[in-house]
Amino acid sequence: MLSPAQADLLIRQHIKPLPIEDLPLAQCAGAVLRENIYAERDQPPFDRVAMDGIAVDSRAVNAGAARLAVQAMQAAGDPPLTLASSGSCIKVMTGAVLPTGCDAVVPVEDITIREGAAELATGVRADPGLYIHRRGSDTQQGSLLLSAGIRLSGKEIAIAASAGLARIRVSSQPMLLVISTGNELIEPGDPILPHQVRRSNAYALLAALREHGFQRVADDHFRDDAVELERGLKVHLETHDMLVLSGGVSKGKLDLVPPTLEALGVRPVFHWVAQRPGKPLWFGVAPSGTIVFALPGNPVSACICLTRYVLPALQTALGQTPAATERLALAGPVNVSPALTHFLPVRIEQDAESRAWAAPKPTHGSGDFISLADTDGFVELPAGADTYPRGFLAPLHRW
């Protein structure tokens, strides 16, 4: 069997970048940027007033002038005025361009306007540059603002807008399909018999994909019937970028997914990974280029395999910059099988010194998805040891 690292490598080798589309800014929230964005001009593009008050010639104020004639008002968005004399001042609003001839701003709290003049409070000084946001102090024209590969939130979209871009190039959203298999699965809300179980895996996987920004996600369900499965998969392989199946991938008589996929021309890249839970994980590529992940049907295995393998594969396809591996220390000792990599659900807790720890929250088996409810993710404990002590630093995968 492959190790998780070997499975990672094979997956990355078979993932192709998704197409690029050119979208209006308003439609880019959550998308992955596929071009670098550079500053259209200096930022701020002018010496910007940073406080409501009056713009002055600092030399006059610091020489003792305590009463300055109010010449005019400079509002944000207006062309710059010019100070008539050092004995004058110009009322200014936050965000306005600094009037020509002025080199400081006295805030409104330090002045009193009376009879057309601004009277300065006792002891007020106006050092050059006071309450002025200098041109180009944030960034200069042509500077790199955003690099390709980042996921766009409101902050990054605002930066793109400031660079004058009405549209930007982003990764196209993939067409995804989650498929559950099994005769025992009954839809929530439908009548259920004692020997049946609810179809919960599909809802867990759909929610996780949408939570991570994937919106073009549908789902389907097939019984353990070879003809029905082959007919349905044939259609879906032709219309989707990725299929994520759960169930039917082990060695039982009704584990029909691997042979059915292979009969449809899907080339298996690997089957079985030396890990617990999730050992029967299957991965392949269809002639059309559609990527297929077939996850074990046990809920804990399915959720862990989606987080550990499917989501990183999608991020690679989007051209997203991979995040640095997060590591966290175990809050207590753990005993595992030394033959397999062990994925252990954890809750992140803080001690009295505000240090974060991974508190083990083992399930009662790979069917015990209820135990995942109060967890933040899982740590990856490498094969080779049967005991991991408190303080062991392990890679953390957040849900």
TAPE-V963462 format. One line per field, one symbol per residue. phi: phi as a letter, one per 30 degrees, with the letter a starting at -180 (. if undefined). psi: psi as a letter, one per 40 degrees, with the letter a starting at -180 (. if undefined). burial: + if it has 16 or more other ideal C-beta (glycine too) atoms within 10 Angstrom, else -. A space follows every 10 residues. Layout:
phi=???
psi=???
burial=???
This chain:
phi=.ddedddedd dddcccdddc bcbdedccdi dcdbbdccdd aebddadcdc adlbcbdddd dddjdcbbdd dabccdjddd dbddaddcbb dbcejddded jcbabcdedc bbcbhibccd deidcbdejd hbcdeiddac eiddcbcejc ddcedddddd dddicdbbcb dddddcbcbc bkdddbdejd ebceccbddc eedddedddd dcjccdbbba bbddbddddd dddeddddbb dbcbcbjicc cddcdcdedd ddddjdddca bibdbbdjed ebbabdedjd dbcccedded ddddddddbd ddddddddid ddddddbbdd dadbcbdddb dcccdbcdbc cdciddbcde bddckdcddd ddeccclbcc cddjbcbbde jddbdccde
psi=iiiddddddd ddeehiiiih ihiideeehe ihhfiihihd iihieihhhe hhbihihddd deeehehhhh dahhiheiih ihhdieeiih hiiheiihih eieihhidde ihhhfeihhi ihehigiheh fhhiheddii heihdhiiei hhaddddddd ddeehdiihi hihihihhhi ihdehhhhdi iiideiiigd dddddddddd deehdghiii hiighddddd dddddddeei dhhhihifea eidegedddd dddeehhhdi hhhgihifde hhhihideeh hhhhiiehdd dddddddddd dddddddeeh hhiihhiiih eiihhiheei hhhhiihhii adefhhihhh giieieeged eedfieaiih hiieiehhih ehhihhhi.
burial=-+-+--++-- +---+--+-- +------+-- ++++--+-+- ++++--++++ ++++++++-+ +---+--+-+ +--+-----+ +-+--+-+++ ++++-++++- ++++++-+-+ +-----++-+ -----+---+ +++-++--+- ----++-++- ++---++-++ -++-+--+++ ++++++++++ ++--++---- --------+- ++-+++-++- -+++--+-++ ++-+----++ -++--++--+ ++++++++++ ----++++-+ +--+-+--+- +++-++++++ ++++++---+ ++++++++++ ++++++++++ ++++++++++ -------+++ +--+-+---+ ++++++---- ------++++ +-+--+--+- -+--++++++ +++----+-- -+-+-++-+
